[in-house]
Amino acid sequence: MKPNYLTTLIATLFIFLGACHNSNIVPQLQLADSLINKRPDSALYILKKLSIEKISNKSAKAMYALLLTEALDKNFKFHHNDSLILIAVDYYKNNKDNHLRTKAYYYLGRVYQANKEYVKATEAYLLALKTASPNQGPLLQIYNNLALCYESQEFYLQAIKTYKESFVAAEKMNDKLGILHATRGLGNIYAIQDEEEKALSYYQKALSIAQSIKDSLWENAIFCDIARVYDDQGLYIEAKKHIDFALKYAPYDINLSPTYFWKGTILYNLEETDSAIHYLSRASTKADIYTKASIYQTLYEINKEKKNYEQAILYNDTALICYDSIQNIIHHTEINNLIKKHSTEIYKEQIKKQSQQTKAILIIGALITIFLFIYTIMYISNRNKKAHIHWQQLLMKNQTEKAALKEQIKALSHANEINEHKYTDILNQRIKLWHQSLQICVRLFKTTASYRKIQTIETSKNKKDKEIAQEEISMIYQEINEAFIEAMQELLEQYPNLTQDDLYYCILNYLQLSNNTIKICMKAGSQSALTQRKYRIKKQLSDLSFSIIFGAKGEDK
């Protein structure tokens, strides 16, 4: 947005006059307030010329804090912390003006949301809802941001409920843009949960609204949404048609990297590799670091398939650089979280000294607890060892039977007496035994610490429990190798073109894990990368083998 230089001149004049009249900043604040909706860049320019330290009046200080936070938010500037907006919240929380109180809580939520503190953001938005007017625009903003916070915490039922409340409120106001926000939000939630039909239904409703108000930016975004759903369903022709519409309706001045990325991905799925390379290369110019990692990984896969090994290595190196950068970002975020906890740790140190009256009881209780804990661990460990030995014995028996079948196949082959019916029967027995060995390997794997970690990731709703370190991933891979070595070797004998990562992906799917858990365990850049891997694997496996690995998961869904 270009600054309005006349506005800037007026603002500068106000600042000068304010300095000459004992720093009276009220006119500047009023001017900024009048500009903040239509010209937020000019409002921000005025407010940045002021200094909160020089404002003595509490009312003016609170208004300045609220306006500056709002201006930063509307100019897409990062909120570093909550210290500024809390000045406004502390002043307006007991104020009779519900509009200003609602606004203060709303922008407190925006600050927390920008810093990914979703629990605090949710609390702030709920407080804002209590005082929000039922027939004004800010209500819809609160609903939609609250729904996004629920979505970020994977509370999808609450997110759906909130979007529906936003939809009802927008209909009462006859606010088409509000209806559009809520409808697309519902489409996004259903798409995340793999409820494609519901997602497409809501996206189509959102699209019709965007077309009725002739908003090309929204049309571009929703066509992309629809294309992604069709791509996830494997309907690549429909996906291509809608991604072409997205490019057709895209405004000339927006970043098209996400659209190009999805078109390249869809073309790759359609095996139009040259066109895929073209669009993925265009997407890489302005893409964020996460999208770039997926782009270069896909370009690596394409060039490897085309046997352009030199180019493939270059793309793989670039992808690894992107992944390293992402790891650094994650590491930086972890450091920030530690800093936030620092004050809590200091407080813990200050209250460390406790009363000594119950010390003896606590020590005895702790010793009893430790004894019971050790006994329980030993009991569970012993039981697990027995189970482990039992399943290993069954696996050895299975191996013997498979070896006998292989000898029969060799004997038939050498004798040139191939009986088609008998040969098919032996092969089916071999696959049946391989399936049994897979089931036994699963039971072996369930006795490991890695399986318990995976189950924590699978079932927990706490985002922190879903985080996984590289050492834990290495341990999971190691224990999968140890437990599934027989089944994996058998699979590799039959399909030698499978990579090690392909084998891990097959095992994780056979364990009937969700796509999100598999993405975490494999450190996949995106869901589309896993979809592409599944598509490549399907082309290599027999229908029966593919059904055994992926069929149970599909039935559950």
C-alpha positions in Angstrom: 0.0 0.0 0.0 1.5 3.4 -1.0 1.7 6.1 1.6 -0.6 9.2 1.1 1.9 12.0 1.1 -0.7 14.7 1.8 -1.8 12.7 4.9 1.9 12.4 5.9 2.3 16.2 5.6 -0.8 16.9 7.8 0.4 14.3 10.3 3.9 15.9 10.5 2.2 19.3 11.1 0.1 17.9 13.9 3.2 16.4 15.5 5.0 19.7 15.3 2.1 21.6 16.8 1.8 19.0 19.5 5.4 19.5 20.4 4.9 23.2 20.7 1.9 22.8 23.0 3.2 20.6 25.8 3.1 17.4 23.8 -0.7 17.4 23.4 -1.1 14.2 21.3 -4.8 13.8 21.3 -5.2 15.4 17.8 -2.6 13.0 16.4 -4.4 10.0 17.9 -7.7 11.2 16.5 -6.2 11.6 13.1 -4.7 8.2 13.2 -8.0 6.7 14.4 -9.8 8.3 11.4 -7.3 6.8 8.9 -6.7 3.4 10.4 -9.4 1.5 8.5 -8.9 2.9 5.0 -5.2 4.0 5.2 -3.5 1.9 7.9 -0.1 2.6 6.5 -0.6 6.4 7.1 -2.0 5.8 10.6 1.1 3.7 11.4 3.4 6.5 10.1 1.7 9.0 12.5 1.8 6.7 15.5 5.4 5.7 15.1 6.4 9.4 15.3 4.9 9.5 18.8 6.5 8.0 22.0 4.5 6.2 24.7 7.1 7.2 27.3 6.1 10.9 26.8 2.4 10.3 27.3 1.4 11.0 30.9 -2.4 10.8 30.5 -3.6 7.2 31.1 -6.5 7.5 28.7 -4.3 8.8 25.9 -1.7 6.2 26.6 -4.3 3.4 26.4 -5.6 4.7 23.2 -2.1 5.0 21.7 -1.3 1.4 22.7 -4.5 0.1 21.2 -4.2 2.1 17.9 -0.5 1.2 17.4 -1.3 -2.5 17.9 -4.2 -2.3 15.5 -2.1 -0.4 12.9 0.8 -2.9 13.2 -1.7 -5.8 12.7 -3.4 -4.2 9.7 0.0 -3.5 8.1 1.0 -7.2 8.7 3.8 -6.2 11.0 5.0 -8.7 13.6 3.9 -8.3 17.2 7.0 -9.0 19.3 5.2 -9.3 22.7 2.0 -8.4 24.6 3.5 -5.5 26.7 2.0 -2.8 24.5 -1.5 -4.1 24.1 -1.7 -5.0 27.8 -1.6 -1.3 28.6 -4.8 -0.9 26.7 -6.4 -4.1 28.1 -5.6 -3.0 31.7 -7.2 0.4 31.1 -10.3 -0.7 29.2 -11.2 -4.0 31.0 -13.2 -2.1 33.6 -14.3 0.6 31.1 -18.0 1.2 30.4 -17.3 1.5 26.7 -17.8 -2.1 25.5 -16.6 -1.3 22.0 -13.1 -0.3 23.3 -13.0 -3.2 25.7 -13.9 -5.7 23.0 -11.3 -4.2 20.7 -8.6 -4.4 23.3 -9.3 -8.1 24.0 -9.5 -8.8 20.2 -6.1 -7.3 19.5 -4.6 -9.0 22.6 -5.8 -12.3 20.9 -4.2 -11.2 17.6 -0.9 -10.6 19.3 -0.9 -14.0 21.0 -2.1 -15.7 17.7 0.8 -14.1 15.8 3.2 -15.5 18.4 1.5 -19.0 18.2 0.4 -18.8 21.8 -3.0 -20.3 20.8 -4.3 -21.0 24.3 -3.8 -17.4 25.4 -5.3 -16.2 22.1 -8.3 -18.4 22.6 -8.9 -17.0 26.1 -8.6 -13.4 24.8 -11.1 -14.0 21.9 -13.6 -15.6 24.3 -13.4 -12.5 26.5 -13.9 -10.3 23.5 -17.0 -12.3 22.5 -18.6 -11.6 25.9 -18.7 -7.8 25.2 -19.0 -7.8 21.4 -22.0 -6.2 19.8 -24.2 -8.8 18.0 -24.7 -6.7 14.9 -21.2 -5.4 14.1 -18.3 -6.5 12.0 -15.8 -7.1 14.8 -17.9 -10.0 16.0 -17.2 -11.9 12.7 -13.4 -11.1 13.0 -13.5 -12.6 16.6 -15.4 -15.7 15.5 -13.1 -16.4 12.5 -9.8 -15.9 14.5 -11.1 -18.0 17.4 -11.9 -20.8 14.9 -8.4 -20.5 13.5 -7.0 -20.9 17.0 -9.1 -24.0 17.6 -7.9 -25.4 14.2 -4.3 -24.7 15.1 -4.8 -26.8 18.3 -6.6 -29.5 16.3 -9.9 -28.9 18.2 -11.8 -29.4 15.0 -15.3 -29.8 16.5 -15.0 -26.4 18.3 -13.6 -24.9 15.1 -16.6 -26.1 13.1 -19.0 -24.9 15.8 -17.4 -21.4 15.8 -17.4 -21.1 12.0 -21.1 -22.0 12.0 -21.8 -19.3 14.6 -19.9 -16.9 12.5 -21.9 -18.0 9.4 -25.3 -17.3 11.3 -24.1 -13.9 12.5 -22.9 -12.9 9.0 -26.2 -14.0 7.5 -28.1 -11.8 10.0 -25.9 -8.8 9.0 -26.2 -9.7 5.3 -22.4 -9.6 5.2 -21.4 -11.6 2.1 -17.6 -11.4 3.0 -18.3 -12.7 6.5 -20.4 -15.6 5.0 -17.5 -16.2 2.6 -14.9 -16.4 5.4 -17.0 -18.8 7.5 -17.9 -21.0 4.5 -14.4 -21.4 3.3 -13.2 -22.0 6.9 -15.7 -24.9 7.2 -14.3 -26.3 3.9 -10.8 -26.1 5.2 -11.7 -28.0 8.4 -13.5 -30.8 6.6 -10.6 -31.0 4.1 -8.1 -31.4 7.0 -10.2 -34.3 8.3 -10.3 -36.0 4.9 -14.1 -35.4 4.5 -13.7 -34.4 0.9 -17.4 -34.3 -0.1 -18.3 -31.9 2.7 -15.2 -29.8 2.0 -16.1 -29.5 -1.7 -19.7 -28.6 -0.9 -18.5 -25.7 1.3 -15.8 -24.6 -1.1 -18.4 -24.4 -3.9 -20.7 -22.3 -1.7 -17.8 -20.0 -0.9 -16.8 -19.8 -4.6 -20.3 -18.8 -5.7 -20.2 -15.9 -3.1 -16.7 -14.8 -4.3 -17.9 -14.8 -7.9 -21.1 -12.8 -7.0 -19.0 -10.1 -5.4 -16.4 -10.4 -8.1 -13.4 -10.8 -5.8 -10.7 -12.3 -7.9 -8.3 -12.8 -4.9 -10.9 -15.1 -3.2 -11.7 -16.9 -6.4 -8.0 -17.7 -6.9 -7.7 -19.0 -3.3 -10.9 -21.2 -3.4 -10.1 -22.7 -6.8 -6.7 -23.7 -5.3 -8.6 -25.2 -2.3 -10.8 -27.3 -4.6 -7.9 -28.4 -6.7 -6.1 -29.7 -3.6 -9.1 -31.7 -2.6 -9.3 -33.3 -6.0 -5.6 -34.0 -6.0 -5.9 -35.7 -2.6 -8.7 -37.9 -4.1 -6.5 -38.8 -7.0 -8.8 -37.0 -9.4 -6.0 -35.3 -11.2 -7.9 -34.2 -14.3 -10.4 -32.3 -12.2 -7.6 -30.9 -10.0 -5.8 -29.6 -13.1 -9.0 -28.0 -14.4 -9.5 -26.1 -11.1 -5.9 -25.0 -10.7 -6.1 -23.6 -14.2 -9.1 -21.6 -13.1 -7.1 -20.4 -10.1 -4.4 -19.0 -12.4 -7.1 -17.5 -14.7 -8.8 -15.5 -11.9 -5.6 -14.6 -10.0 -5.1 -10.8 -9.6 -2.0 -9.6 -11.4 -0.3 -8.2 -8.3 -0.3 -11.3 -6.0 2.4 -13.9 -5.3 1.5 -16.9 -7.5 4.1 -19.2 -6.0 1.5 -21.4 -4.1 -0.7 -21.7 -7.2 2.3 -22.6 -9.4 3.4 -25.2 -6.8 0.1 -26.9 -6.8 -0.1 -26.9 -10.6 3.4 -28.4 -10.8 2.4 -31.1 -8.2 -0.8 -31.9 -10.1 1.0 -32.1 -13.4 3.6 -34.4 -11.8 0.8 -36.7 -10.6 -0.5 -36.7 -14.2 3.0 -37.7 -15.3 3.4 -34.5 -17.4 6.9 -34.1 -16.0 8.2 -31.4 -18.3 5.3 -29.1 -17.5 5.6 -30.0 -13.8 9.2 -28.9 -13.8 8.3 -25.6 -15.5 5.7 -24.7 -12.9 7.6 -25.9 -9.9 10.6 -23.8 -11.1 8.4 -20.7 -11.3 7.0 -21.4 -7.9 10.4 -21.6 -6.3 11.2 -17.9 -7.1 9.0 -16.4 -4.4 8.0 -19.4 -2.3 8.5 -19.5 1.5 11.2 -21.9 2.9 8.6 -24.7 3.6 7.2 -24.7 0.1 10.7 -24.5 -1.4 11.7 -27.6 0.5 8.7 -29.5 -1.0 9.4 -28.0 -4.5 13.1 -29.0 -4.6 12.3 -32.5 -3.2 9.7 -33.0 -6.0 12.1 -31.7 -8.6 14.7 -34.2 -7.3 12.2 -37.0 -7.6 11.3 -36.0 -11.2 14.9 -35.7 -12.4 15.8 -39.0 -10.7 12.9 -40.7 -12.5 14.1 -39.1 -15.8 17.6 -40.3 -15.0 19.0 -36.7 -15.0 21.1 -37.7 -12.0 23.4 -34.7 -12.0 20.4 -32.3 -11.9 18.7 -34.5 -9.4 21.7 -34.3 -7.0 21.7 -30.5 -7.3 17.9 -30.3 -6.4 18.4 -32.8 -3.6 21.3 -30.7 -2.1 19.1 -27.6 -2.3 16.2 -29.4 -0.6 18.5 -30.5 2.2 19.6 -26.8 2.6 16.0 -25.8 2.9 15.3 -28.6 5.5 18.4 -27.4 7.5 16.9 -23.9 7.5 13.6 -25.2 8.7 15.4 -27.1 11.5 17.1 -23.8 12.5 13.7 -22.0 12.6 12.3 -24.8 14.8 15.4 -24.6 17.0 15.0 -20.8 17.3 11.4 -21.2 18.3 12.4 -23.7 21.0 14.9 -21.2 22.4 12.2 -18.5 22.5 10.0 -20.9 24.4 12.8 -21.5 26.9 13.3 -17.8 27.4 9.5 -17.4 28.1 9.9 -20.1 30.8 12.9 -18.4 32.4 10.8 -16.2 34.7 8.9 -19.2 35.9 12.1 -21.0 36.7 13.3 -18.1 38.7 10.1 -18.1 40.7 10.5 -21.8 41.4 14.0 -21.2 42.7 12.7 -18.5 45.1 10.1 -20.8 46.7 12.4 -23.9 46.8 12.7 -23.9 50.6 9.7 -25.6 52.0 8.5 -26.6 55.4 10.4 -29.5 57.0 7.5 -30.9 59.1 6.3 -33.5 56.6 9.8 -34.2 55.1 10.1 -37.7 56.7 6.6 -38.7 55.4 7.4 -37.5 51.9 10.7 -39.4 51.8 9.0 -42.7 53.0 6.3 -42.2 50.5 8.8 -41.5 47.7 10.7 -44.7 48.6 7.5 -46.8 48.5 6.5 -45.2 45.2 10.0 -45.9 43.7 9.9 -49.5 44.9 6.4 -50.0 43.4 7.5 -48.3 40.2 10.6 -50.5 39.9 8.6 -53.6 40.6 6.0 -52.6 38.0 8.7 -51.8 35.4 10.4 -55.2 36.0 7.0 -57.0 35.8 6.1 -55.3 32.5 9.6 -55.8 31.1 9.5 -59.5 32.0 6.1 -59.9 30.5 7.3 -58.1 27.3 10.3 -60.3 27.1 8.2 -63.4 27.2 5.9 -62.0 24.6 8.9 -61.0 22.5 10.3 -64.6 22.6 6.9 -66.1 21.8 6.5 -63.9 18.7 10.1 -64.5 17.6 9.5 -68.3 17.7 6.4 -67.9 15.6 8.4 -65.7 13.2 11.1 -68.4 12.9 8.5 -71.0 12.2 7.1 -68.7 9.5 10.5 -68.2 8.0 11.0 -72.0 7.7 7.7 -72.4 5.9 8.6 -69.6 3.5 12.0 -71.1 2.8 10.3 -74.4 2.0 7.9 -72.6 -0.5 10.9 -70.9 -2.1 12.6 -74.2 -2.6 9.4 -75.6 -4.2 9.3 -72.6 -6.6 13.0 -73.2 -7.5 12.4 -76.9 -8.0 9.5 -76.3 -10.3 11.5 -73.8 -12.3 14.6 -76.0 -12.7 12.5 -79.0 -13.7 10.8 -76.9 -16.4 7.5 -78.4 -15.1 5.7 -75.3 -14.4 2.2 -76.2 -13.4 0.4 -72.8 -13.7 -2.2 -73.7 -11.1 0.3 -75.2 -8.6 2.7 -72.2 -9.2 -0.1 -69.7 -8.4 -1.1 -71.7 -5.4 2.4 -71.6 -4.0 2.8 -67.9 -4.7 -0.5 -67.2 -2.8 0.8 -69.3 0.1 4.0 -67.3 0.1 2.0 -64.0 0.2 -0.2 -65.4 2.9 2.9 -66.4 5.0 4.4 -62.9 4.3 1.2 -61.4 5.6 1.4 -63.6 8.7 5.0 -62.5 9.3 3.9 -58.8 9.0 1.3 -59.5 11.7 3.9 -61.1 13.9 6.3 -58.2 13.3 3.6 -55.8 14.4 3.2 -57.7 17.7 7.0 -57.6 18.2 7.1 -53.9 17.5 4.3 -53.2 20.0 6.7 -54.3 22.7 9.1 -51.4 21.9 9.4 -47.9 23.3 9.1 -46.5 19.7 5.6 -47.9 19.4 4.6 -46.2 22.6 6.0 -42.9 21.3 4.1 -43.3 18.0 0.9 -44.0 19.9 1.4 -40.8 22.0 1.8 -38.8 18.7 -1.3 -40.6 17.3 -3.7 -40.1 20.2 -2.6 -36.9 21.9 -4.5 -33.7 21.3 -1.6 -31.7 22.9 0.5 -30.2 20.2 3.7 -30.5 22.4 3.2 -34.3 22.7 3.2 -34.5 18.9 6.7 -33.0 18.6 9.5 -35.4 17.9 13.3 -35.0 18.0 15.7 -36.4 15.3 17.1 -38.9 17.9 13.6 -40.3 18.5 13.0 -40.7 14.7 16.3 -42.5 14.4 15.3 -44.8 17.3 11.9 -45.5 15.6 13.6 -46.4 12.3 16.1 -48.6 14.1 13.4 -50.5 16.0 11.2 -50.8 12.9 14.3 -52.3 11.1 14.8 -54.8 14.0 11.1 -55.8 14.3 10.2 -55.9 10.6 13.4 -57.1 9.1 11.9 -60.4 7.9 8.8 -58.7 6.3 10.9 -55.9 4.8 13.4 -58.2 3.3 10.7 -60.3 1.7 9.0 -57.2 0.3 12.3 -56.0 -1.1 13.0 -59.4 -2.7 9.7 -59.2 -4.6 10.0 -55.4 -5.4 13.7 -54.5 -5.6 13.0 -50.9 -6.7 11.5 -49.9 -3.4 13.7 -47.5 -1.4 14.3 -47.7 2.4 12.0 -44.7 2.9 9.3 -46.5 0.8 9.6 -49.5 3.1 9.2 -47.3 6.2 6.2 -45.7 4.6 4.7 -49.1 3.9 5.2 -50.2 7.5 3.8 -47.0 9.0 0.7 -47.4 6.9 0.3 -51.1 7.8 0.3 -49.9 11.5 -2.8 -48.0 10.5 -1.4 -44.6 11.5 -3.0 -41.3 10.5 -1.5 -39.3 7.7 -0.5 -36.6 10.2 1.4 -39.1 12.4 3.2 -40.6 9.3 4.1 -37.1 8.2 5.6 -36.3 11.6 7.5 -39.6 11.8 9.0 -39.2 8.3 9.6 -35.5 8.6 7.7 -35.0 5.3 7.5 -31.5 4.0 3.8 -31.8 3.1 0.9 -34.2 2.7 1.3 -34.0 -1.1 4.8 -35.5 -0.7 3.4 -38.6 1.0 0.6 -38.8 -1.6 3.2 -38.8 -4.3 5.2 -41.5 -2.5 2.0 -43.7 -2.1 1.3 -43.2 -5.8 4.8 -44.4 -6.8 4.7 -47.4 -4.5 1.3 -48.4 -5.9 2.8 -48.6 -9.4 5.5 -51.1 -8.2 3.5 -53.4 -5.9 1.0 -56.1 -7.0 -2.7 -55.4 -6.2 -2.7 -58.0 -3.5 0.4 -56.7 -1.8 -0.8 -53.1 -2.0 -4.1 -54.1 -0.6 -2.5 -55.9 2.4 -0.4 -52.8 3.3 -2.9 -50.0 2.6 -6.3 -51.8 2.6 -6.9 -52.0 6.3 -6.2 -48.3 6.7 -8.6 -47.4 3.9 -11.3 -49.5 5.4 -11.0 -47.8 8.8 -11.5 -44.5 7.1 
